[in-house]
């Protein structure tokens, strides 16, 4: 079961846009050494006289560590809403961007999250594999139908997705390569779901994320729009 840089579209895709995409990802363990190098470099270049003004500055952190909390579940980290732009700016510095694989794109979660550290609101950061041609292994063109559904036992709102025959073949290939790894479901350059692949998927899939019905409906509509 699958527990559940914005791509550039050409003229043909604008007529039938790719709205939802399924990408492979890098785990924090995959890039741990490079991430630590980025934290070290950014800390050394941080010239702020009073880093205590940063969210985690009272702990003496500088650079990336002053704005993002690492070791956050299965993500790369968590940043408060007001600090997202600071993290983006640091990660865009050529000396830091050059540390990571060329197909790695740092993307934020689509919806606000609650910090396990202090209860603040912010976004989770993910390392998504986006190939040079921007083509996802599976996207909304492969969706036959997507509908939100409420689980009567748990009350959770999930999204049920039925793929085309071609989509099923693509998903089988993708999940076969990523057993026990996470896949990023991306909408408009944001990660709307980050499921772990527990088995090879060959047919219908269900995104068990506990969306609100409004959010689930929006995501389903966008999936269906790319058919």
N, C-alpha and C positions, 0 to 999 in steps of 0.2 A: 504494500500500500504506500502511496505517496502522501506523506503528511504535509500537508502543505505548510560614456557620454551619450545621452539620448541619441539614438541612431538617426542618421540623416536619410530622408526618403527621396527617391528619385520621382520623376513625374508620374510614372505608372503607379507607384505606391501611394501617391497623393490621392489618386482616384479610388483606390481600395487600400486604405492605410493599414500598416501593421500596427496594431494598437497594444497588443500584449505579447510579450516575448519570454521564452524560457531559455535561460542561459546557465552554463556551468559556472562554478565559482572557485575561488581560492579560499582555503581556510586560513585562519590566523597562523596555524602551524606551518602551512606552505610558505608563508612570507615572513615568518617571525624574525629571522635575522635581518631582513631588509627593513622591516618595520622598526626594529630597535635602532638600526642605523639612522633611519629617518628621524626618530625621536631624539637621538643624540645630536645629530647635525642641527636640527631646528632649535634645540636647547642652547647649543653653543652660539648660535647666531641671534638668539633672543636678547635684544639690547634694552628691554624694559627695565627701568630703574626699580619699579615696585611691582614685581610679579604677583604680589598679594591681591591685586585688583582682579586677577583672573579667577574663574570659578574654583579652581583647585590650587590657586596660588598660595593659600595659607599652608599648604604642604610643601611649598618650596619648588613646585614644578615650573618649568619653562618650556617653550616650544609646544610641540604637539601635546605633550603630557599635561600642559596647563589647561587644555581645552577639551580633551577627549579622555574618557574613562575606558581603559582597555580591559581585557579578560571579561567581557560582558556577554555571557551566554555563549552562543556560537557565532557571534558577529565579530567584526574587527574592533568595534568599540561603540561608545555612546557619547553624544555631545548635546548639551543644552541647546534649545532652539536658537537662542541669541548667539551661540558660538559656532554654528554651522559654517558661516561665511569665513570665519577665522581658520577653521580646519581646511576648508576648500582652498583658501589662499596659500596656506603652507604646503599642502599636497601638490599645488600647481607650480611651485618653485622648481625650475629645471633640474637643479641638483638633487632634489628629492624625487621628482617624477621619474628621473632616469634610473633610480635604484630598482624600480619594479618592472616586471615583465610588460612588454609593449601592449599585450592584449588585456591587461588589468585596468579596469575602470572602477574607481571608488564611487559607489552610489548610496544614497540615503534611503531610509525606509519611507514609504509613502505616507503613513499615518504617524501621528505623535505617539511616543512611547513614554512610559513612566520609569524614571531612574530607580534602580534598586539601591542606589547609594544614598540619595537624599529625597526621593520622591518628586524631583523636578521633572518638567516636561521637555522632551527633546526627541532626537532621531538616532536610530541605529545606523552604523556604517557597515557596508558590505564590499567585498572585493569580487567583482563580477568579471568573468571572462567574455570579452566582446571581440570577436575576430576583426581583422582589418576590413573585411567587406561588410561588417555590421550585421551579417545574417545570423539569426538565432537558429539553433538546431530545431526548435519547434516554435511556431508563432500562431497568431490568431487566424492566419490563412488556413491553418490545419484544424480549426475548430468547426465541428458540425453544429453543435449547440451547447450553450452554457446557461445554466439557470441557478439562481440562489435557492437554497432549501433549508428549512429549519429542522434540526434533529429533535424529534418529539421527546426523546429520552433525556437529552442533556440541555435542550433549549438553545444550543449553539447554532449559529447561522453559517452554513458552509456553501461552497460553490461546486456544483456537479458539472463536469465537463465531458462531453462526448466528442471524440475526434473523428476526422475522416479516416479512410483506410490508409492514405498516405501519412496522415498525422500519427496514426497508431504505430506505423513502421518507424517513423522518426523518434517517437517517444520510447519505443522499445530499445532502439539503439542508444538513445541518450541515457536512459536509466540503467542499461546494462553497463555502461562505462562509469556510472557514478553511484554504484551501490555503497551505502553507508556514508554518502557525501550529500552536501546540500545543493539545491538548485534554486536560482533566483527567478522569481516570476516578476517581470518588469513591466510597468505601465508608465508611459511618458517619462522615462528616465528615472523612475522611482521603484523601489522594491516593494511590491504589495504582498508578497508571500515568500517564505524562505523554507520550503519543505525539505525534509531529509528523505532520501530514497532508501526504503527498507526492502524493496523487492523490485524485480523487473516489471514494468507496467506495459501491458500490451493492448488494453482496452480502455474502458472509461476510467476517469480518475476523479477524486474528490479532494478539494482543498479544505482541510480541516483547520481553519484559522480562527474561527469564532468572530466573523465580521459582524458589523451591524447590518440590518437588512438593507439600509440605504447604500452602504458601501458595497455590499455584495451585489446589489442590483446595478450599481455603476460599473463595477468591474465586469460583470456578466455582459452588460450592454456593449462595453468596449471590446470584449472578446468577440461577440457576435458581429460587431461592425466590420471586422476584418475578413469575414467569410467571403 
